[in-house]
Amino acid sequence: MTSRKPPRKLTELLRRYDPAIKSLAYALRTVILDEIAPCHEHMFAQKNKVVMLFAATDHVIEDCICQIHVFVKCVQLAFPRGIDLRDPTGVLQGSGKAFRHLKLTTRADLERAEIRTFLREARANEVGVISP
């Protein structure tokens, strides 16, 4: 399970990122935990980004509810099954079969109401409950 304080592994993975991007990533992680906890978290570095996965079970790859992708200039909130989320205003980006994301560049972006709505709906979809 996950605590609100960023784990040491995450602080190490993000150590070379700009302070504003780190702050945005930590703040988005807190929003996710506020909306979908309890959850399991897994993090790792790829060539051009740091990835955090959040899932209802310890099968974080197979049962992933959402992801954070930390790039040098932005942070993305990604939904592996974003195609299943209600998005009447079309703010989710992506054209693949299932994956959708939101690009965030400042902490002010976290105030967008649809972020919490998408997180709650993705969590409900993952546990087999249809949200209202």
Residue frames as a rotation matrix with the C-alpha (Angstrom) as fourth column:
MET 1
0.580 0.815 0.000 0.00
0.815 -0.580 0.000 0.00
0.000 0.000 -1.000 0.00
THR 2
-0.141 -0.611 0.779 1.03
0.688 -0.626 -0.367 3.59
0.712 0.484 0.508 -0.45
SER 3
0.028 0.074 -0.997 1.81
0.863 -0.506 -0.013 6.45
-0.505 -0.860 -0.078 1.93
ARG 4
0.920 0.390 0.047 1.34
0.368 -0.814 -0.449 10.15
-0.137 0.430 -0.892 1.12
LYS 5
0.438 -0.841 -0.318 5.04
-0.476 -0.517 0.712 10.89
-0.763 -0.161 -0.626 1.68
PRO 6
0.694 -0.220 -0.685 7.01
-0.641 0.244 -0.728 10.23
0.327 0.944 0.028 -1.52
PRO 7
0.913 -0.383 0.142 9.05
0.263 0.817 0.513 7.06
-0.312 -0.431 0.847 -1.11
ARG 8
0.208 -0.941 -0.267 12.82
-0.224 -0.311 0.924 7.28
-0.952 -0.132 -0.276 -1.23
LYS 9
-0.301 -0.306 0.903 12.87
0.711 0.558 0.427 5.43
-0.635 0.771 0.050 -4.53
LEU 10
0.575 0.599 0.557 10.72
0.817 -0.452 -0.357 8.15
0.038 0.660 -0.750 -6.12
THR 11
0.870 -0.294 -0.396 12.85
-0.151 -0.924 0.352 10.99
-0.469 -0.246 -0.848 -4.78
GLU 12
-0.146 -0.961 0.237 15.92
0.017 0.237 0.971 9.23
-0.989 0.146 -0.018 -6.18
LEU 13
-0.115 0.163 0.980 14.28
0.924 0.379 0.045 8.69
-0.364 0.911 -0.194 -9.58
LEU 14
0.720 0.525 0.453 13.29
0.657 -0.726 -0.203 12.37
0.223 0.444 -0.868 -9.78
ARG 15
0.369 -0.599 -0.711 16.50
0.625 -0.407 0.666 13.86
-0.688 -0.690 0.224 -8.37
ARG 16
-0.668 -0.730 0.143 17.70
0.573 -0.382 0.725 15.27
-0.474 0.566 0.674 -11.71
TYR 17
-0.030 0.742 0.670 14.40
0.918 -0.244 0.311 16.85
0.394 0.625 -0.674 -12.71
ASP 18
-0.610 -0.070 0.789 13.67
0.013 -0.997 -0.078 20.55
0.792 -0.037 0.609 -12.47
PRO 19
-0.972 0.204 -0.116 12.13
0.123 0.025 -0.992 21.50
-0.199 -0.979 -0.049 -9.08
ALA 20
-0.426 0.868 -0.256 8.88
-0.842 -0.484 -0.239 22.69
-0.331 0.114 0.937 -10.72
ILE 21
-0.073 0.359 -0.930 8.41
-0.660 0.682 0.315 19.35
0.747 0.637 0.187 -12.53
LYS 22
-0.789 -0.237 -0.566 9.23
0.236 0.735 -0.636 17.40
0.567 -0.635 -0.525 -9.35
SER 23
-0.875 0.484 0.017 6.73
-0.256 -0.431 -0.865 19.48
-0.411 -0.762 0.501 -7.40
LEU 24
-0.157 0.834 -0.530 4.06
-0.986 -0.099 0.136 18.88
0.061 0.543 0.837 -10.04
ALA 25
-0.281 -0.012 -0.960 4.73
-0.286 0.955 0.072 15.12
0.916 0.295 -0.272 -10.03
TYR 26
-0.943 -0.089 -0.320 4.55
0.270 0.354 -0.895 14.92
0.193 -0.931 -0.310 -6.23
ALA 27
-0.675 0.735 -0.065 1.36
-0.566 -0.572 -0.593 17.00
-0.473 -0.364 0.802 -6.16
LEU 28
-0.070 0.643 -0.763 -0.31
-0.882 0.317 0.348 14.86
0.465 0.698 0.545 -8.84
ARG 29
-0.603 -0.204 -0.771 0.65
0.083 0.946 -0.315 11.75
0.793 -0.254 -0.553 -6.89
THR 30
-0.963 0.263 -0.063 -1.08
0.024 -0.150 -0.988 13.21
-0.270 -0.953 0.138 -3.82
VAL 31
-0.311 0.888 -0.340 -4.25
-0.930 -0.358 -0.085 13.95
-0.197 0.289 0.937 -5.84
ILE 32
-0.180 0.199 -0.963 -4.25
-0.517 0.814 0.265 10.37
0.837 0.546 -0.043 -7.12
LEU 33
-0.825 -0.182 -0.535 -3.83
0.302 0.659 -0.689 8.95
0.478 -0.730 -0.489 -3.62
ASP 34
-0.813 0.581 0.029 -6.61
-0.408 -0.533 -0.741 11.21
-0.415 -0.615 0.671 -2.34
GLU 35
-0.085 0.852 -0.516 -8.99
-0.994 -0.109 -0.016 9.88
-0.070 0.512 0.856 -4.98
ILE 36
0.359 0.263 -0.896 -8.15
-0.587 0.809 0.002 6.19
0.726 0.525 0.444 -5.41
ALA 37
-0.742 -0.653 0.153 -6.52
-0.515 0.408 -0.754 5.05
0.429 -0.638 -0.639 -2.16
PRO 38
0.250 -0.866 0.433 -6.07
-0.375 0.326 0.868 2.45
-0.893 -0.379 -0.243 -0.92
CYS 39
0.951 -0.008 -0.308 -3.93
-0.293 0.282 -0.914 1.40
0.094 0.960 0.265 -3.83
HIS 40
0.461 -0.851 0.250 -0.65
0.581 0.503 0.640 -0.20
-0.671 -0.149 0.726 -4.77
GLU 41
0.858 -0.258 -0.445 2.11
-0.444 -0.808 -0.388 1.82
-0.259 0.530 -0.807 -6.42
HIS 42
0.415 -0.785 0.460 5.07
0.721 0.592 0.361 0.85
-0.555 0.181 0.812 -8.56
MET 43
0.859 -0.159 -0.487 7.66
-0.331 -0.898 -0.290 3.19
-0.392 0.411 -0.823 -10.06
PHE 44
0.246 -0.806 0.538 10.55
0.720 0.524 0.455 2.89
-0.649 0.275 0.709 -12.47
ALA 45
0.037 -0.338 -0.940 12.67
-0.450 -0.846 0.287 4.90
-0.892 0.413 -0.183 -14.90
GLN 46
0.652 0.047 0.757 12.56
0.644 0.493 -0.586 4.54
-0.400 0.869 0.291 -18.64
LYS 47
-0.173 -0.834 0.524 14.89
0.981 -0.192 0.019 6.15
0.085 0.518 0.851 -21.15
ASN 48
-0.677 -0.088 0.731 13.09
0.298 -0.941 0.163 9.51
0.673 0.328 0.663 -21.30
LYS 49
0.043 0.758 0.651 10.71
-0.591 -0.506 0.628 9.49
0.806 -0.412 0.426 -18.32
VAL 50
-0.975 -0.109 0.196 9.89
-0.224 0.512 -0.830 8.27
-0.010 -0.852 -0.523 -14.85
VAL 51
-0.275 0.906 -0.322 6.71
-0.307 0.235 0.922 6.20
0.911 0.353 0.213 -14.58
MET 52
-0.864 0.176 0.472 4.46
-0.432 0.222 -0.874 5.62
-0.259 -0.959 -0.116 -11.56
LEU 53
-0.525 0.710 -0.469 1.71
-0.081 0.507 0.858 3.01
0.847 0.489 -0.209 -11.77
PHE 54
-0.710 0.400 0.579 -1.30
-0.673 -0.144 -0.726 2.88
-0.207 -0.905 0.372 -9.43
ALA 55
-0.469 0.529 -0.707 -3.55
-0.254 0.686 0.682 -0.17
0.846 0.499 -0.188 -9.09
ALA 56
0.379 0.733 0.565 -6.23
-0.835 0.007 0.551 -1.62
0.400 -0.680 0.615 -6.84
THR 57
0.995 -0.091 0.039 -4.26
0.069 0.922 0.382 -4.87
-0.071 -0.377 0.923 -6.51
ASP 58
0.298 -0.954 -0.035 -0.59
-0.259 -0.116 0.959 -5.75
-0.919 -0.277 -0.281 -6.27
HIS 59
-0.038 -0.232 0.972 -0.75
0.883 0.448 0.141 -6.65
-0.468 0.864 0.187 -9.98
VAL 60
0.026 0.080 -0.996 0.08
0.126 -0.989 -0.076 -3.03
-0.992 -0.123 -0.036 -10.83
ILE 61
-0.869 -0.340 -0.359 0.73
-0.299 -0.218 0.929 -3.60
-0.395 0.915 0.088 -14.51
GLU 62
-0.806 0.585 0.087 -2.30
0.506 0.605 0.615 -5.76
0.307 0.540 -0.784 -15.30
ASP 63
0.117 0.920 -0.374 -4.72
0.987 -0.065 0.148 -3.90
0.112 -0.386 -0.916 -12.99
CYS 64
-0.804 -0.559 -0.204 -3.38
0.579 -0.814 -0.051 -0.38
-0.137 -0.159 0.978 -13.49
ILE 65
0.309 0.903 -0.298 -5.96
0.817 -0.413 -0.404 2.35
-0.487 -0.118 -0.865 -12.81
CYS 66
0.995 -0.054 0.089 -3.75
-0.001 -0.861 -0.509 5.25
0.104 0.506 -0.856 -13.82
GLN 67
0.258 -0.966 -0.005 -0.16
0.966 0.258 -0.005 6.27
0.006 -0.004 1.000 -14.37
ILE 68
0.819 -0.211 -0.533 2.04
-0.145 -0.976 0.164 9.32
-0.555 -0.057 -0.830 -13.97
HIS 69
0.447 -0.731 0.516 4.64
0.885 0.277 -0.374 9.91
0.130 0.624 0.771 -16.65
VAL 70
0.688 -0.298 -0.662 7.26
0.116 -0.855 0.505 12.48
-0.716 -0.425 -0.554 -15.66
PHE 71
0.509 -0.511 0.693 9.06
0.811 0.015 -0.585 14.06
0.289 0.860 0.422 -18.62
VAL 72
-0.548 -0.815 -0.187 11.62
0.836 -0.524 -0.164 16.86
0.036 -0.246 0.969 -18.59
LYS 73
-0.964 0.113 0.242 9.06
-0.063 -0.977 0.204 19.56
0.260 0.182 0.948 -19.52
CYS 74
-0.133 0.975 0.180 5.71
-0.849 -0.206 0.486 18.13
0.511 -0.089 0.855 -18.44
VAL 75
-0.862 0.052 0.504 3.88
-0.277 0.784 -0.555 15.51
-0.424 -0.618 -0.662 -16.42
GLN 76
-0.470 0.739 -0.483 1.16
-0.580 0.154 0.800 13.30
0.665 0.656 0.356 -17.87
LEU 77
-0.395 0.507 0.766 -1.72
-0.595 0.495 -0.634 11.66
-0.700 -0.706 0.106 -16.08
ALA 78
-0.616 0.051 -0.786 -2.40
-0.704 0.411 0.579 8.56
0.353 0.910 -0.217 -18.13
PHE 79
0.062 0.730 0.680 -5.23
-0.738 0.492 -0.461 6.04
-0.672 -0.474 0.570 -18.12
PRO 80
-0.861 -0.464 0.207 -4.53
-0.236 0.725 0.647 2.62
-0.450 0.508 -0.734 -19.67
ARG 81
-0.519 0.763 0.385 -8.28
0.853 0.492 0.175 2.21
-0.056 0.419 -0.906 -20.28
GLY 82
-0.759 0.114 -0.641 -8.99
0.056 -0.969 -0.240 5.88
-0.648 -0.218 0.729 -20.89
ILE 83
-0.878 0.460 -0.133 -11.23
-0.176 -0.051 0.983 5.06
0.446 0.886 0.126 -23.82
ASP 84
-0.319 0.776 -0.544 -13.78
0.749 0.558 0.358 3.81
0.581 -0.293 -0.759 -21.24
LEU 85
-0.597 0.061 -0.800 -13.88
0.625 -0.591 -0.511 7.15
-0.503 -0.805 0.315 -19.40
ARG 86
0.508 0.795 0.330 -16.65
0.858 -0.436 -0.271 9.64
-0.072 0.421 -0.904 -20.08
ASP 87
-0.517 -0.738 -0.434 -15.01
0.577 -0.675 0.460 12.66
-0.632 -0.013 0.775 -21.69
PRO 88
0.431 0.848 0.308 -17.78
0.799 -0.201 -0.567 14.88
-0.419 0.490 -0.764 -23.08
THR 89
0.820 -0.140 -0.554 -15.46
-0.229 -0.969 -0.094 17.85
-0.524 0.203 -0.827 -23.64
GLY 90
0.898 -0.430 0.089 -12.71
0.314 0.486 -0.816 15.78
0.307 0.761 0.571 -25.29
VAL 91
0.699 -0.658 0.281 -9.86
-0.715 -0.659 0.233 16.83
0.031 -0.364 -0.931 -23.00
LEU 92
0.432 -0.558 0.708 -8.24
-0.067 0.763 0.642 13.39
-0.899 -0.325 0.293 -22.92
GLN 93
0.244 -0.467 -0.850 -5.50
-0.954 -0.275 -0.122 13.06
-0.176 0.840 -0.513 -25.52
GLY 94
-0.624 -0.531 0.573 -4.53
-0.363 0.847 0.389 9.96
-0.692 0.035 -0.721 -27.45
SER 95
0.083 0.641 -0.763 -5.75
-0.993 -0.010 -0.116 8.05
-0.082 0.767 0.636 -30.47
GLY 96
-0.853 -0.455 -0.255 -4.85
-0.469 0.883 -0.006 4.46
0.228 0.115 -0.967 -29.64
LYS 97
-0.365 0.733 -0.574 -7.27
0.155 0.656 0.739 1.64
0.918 0.181 -0.353 -28.92
ALA 98
0.411 0.550 -0.727 -7.48
0.747 0.254 0.615 2.29
0.523 -0.796 -0.306 -25.17
PHE 99
-0.238 -0.662 -0.711 -4.81
0.956 -0.289 -0.051 4.59
-0.171 -0.692 0.701 -23.69
ARG 100
0.510 0.357 0.783 -5.63
0.465 -0.880 0.098 8.27
0.724 0.314 -0.614 -22.97
HIS 101
-0.231 -0.656 -0.718 -3.78
0.973 -0.161 -0.166 11.01
-0.007 -0.737 0.676 -21.09
LEU 102
0.934 0.343 0.101 -3.80
0.333 -0.937 0.106 14.60
0.131 -0.065 -0.989 -19.86
LYS 103
-0.073 -0.977 0.202 -0.70
0.753 -0.187 -0.631 16.78
0.654 0.106 0.749 -20.19
LEU 104
0.890 0.288 -0.352 0.07
0.455 -0.589 0.668 18.95
-0.015 -0.755 -0.656 -17.14
THR 105
0.144 -0.884 0.444 2.68
0.573 -0.291 -0.766 21.69
0.807 0.365 0.465 -17.13
THR 106
-0.584 -0.303 0.753 1.96
-0.380 -0.717 -0.584 23.70
0.717 -0.627 0.304 -13.96
ARG 107
-0.941 0.241 -0.237 0.50
0.327 0.474 -0.817 23.03
-0.084 -0.847 -0.525 -10.52
ALA 108
-0.544 0.784 -0.300 -2.48
-0.646 -0.619 -0.447 25.17
-0.536 -0.049 0.843 -11.52
ASP 109
-0.454 0.345 -0.821 -3.38
-0.676 0.467 0.570 22.40
0.580 0.814 0.021 -14.00
LEU 110
-0.903 0.054 -0.426 -4.16
0.270 0.843 -0.465 20.17
0.334 -0.535 -0.776 -10.99
GLU 111
-0.735 0.659 -0.159 -7.19
-0.231 -0.464 -0.855 22.34
-0.637 -0.592 0.494 -10.23
ARG 112
-0.589 0.536 -0.605 -8.99
-0.704 0.027 0.710 21.04
0.396 0.844 0.361 -13.29
ALA 113
-0.024 0.698 0.715 -12.14
-0.906 0.288 -0.311 19.36
-0.423 -0.655 0.626 -11.98
GLU 114
0.710 0.372 -0.599 -12.06
-0.644 0.687 -0.337 16.62
0.286 0.625 0.727 -14.59
ILE 115
-0.362 -0.893 -0.267 -8.83
-0.607 0.444 -0.659 15.21
0.707 -0.076 -0.703 -13.15
ARG 116
-0.767 0.107 0.632 -10.55
-0.556 0.382 -0.739 14.02
-0.321 -0.918 -0.233 -9.97
THR 117
0.341 0.938 -0.055 -13.63
-0.800 0.258 -0.542 12.95
-0.494 0.229 0.839 -11.94
PHE 118
0.392 -0.270 -0.880 -11.53
-0.681 0.558 -0.475 10.80
0.619 0.785 0.034 -14.28
LEU 119
-0.696 -0.715 0.067 -9.64
-0.550 0.470 -0.690 9.28
0.462 -0.517 -0.720 -11.34
ARG 120
-0.442 0.608 0.660 -12.84
-0.645 0.296 -0.704 8.33
-0.624 -0.737 0.261 -9.48
GLU 121
0.599 0.703 -0.383 -14.39
-0.763 0.357 -0.538 6.88
-0.242 0.615 0.751 -12.62
ALA 122
0.053 -0.667 -0.743 -11.25
-0.660 0.535 -0.528 4.91
0.750 0.518 -0.412 -13.51
ARG 123
-0.834 -0.324 0.447 -11.13
-0.551 0.446 -0.705 3.50
0.030 -0.834 -0.550 -9.96
ALA 124
-0.025 0.916 0.400 -14.82
-0.682 0.277 -0.677 2.54
-0.731 -0.290 0.618 -10.10
ASN 125
0.589 0.208 -0.781 -14.35
-0.782 0.388 -0.487 0.92
0.202 0.898 0.391 -13.50
GLU 126
-0.378 -0.860 -0.343 -11.39
-0.680 0.509 -0.527 -1.09
0.628 0.034 -0.777 -12.21
VAL 127
-0.891 0.054 0.450 -13.32
-0.345 0.562 -0.751 -2.64
-0.294 -0.825 -0.482 -9.34
GLY 128
-0.841 0.532 0.096 -16.28
0.484 0.661 0.573 -3.43
0.241 0.529 -0.814 -11.57
VAL 129
-0.124 0.803 -0.583 -18.60
0.702 -0.345 -0.623 -0.69
-0.702 -0.486 -0.521 -10.33
ILE 130
-0.194 0.138 0.971 -20.25
0.839 -0.490 0.237 1.56
0.509 0.860 -0.021 -12.86
SER 131
-0.806 -0.131 -0.578 -20.00
0.464 -0.746 -0.478 5.15
-0.368 -0.653 0.661 -11.64
PRO 132
0.139 0.977 -0.161 -23.09
0.643 -0.213 -0.736 7.37
-0.753 -0.001 -0.658 -11.82
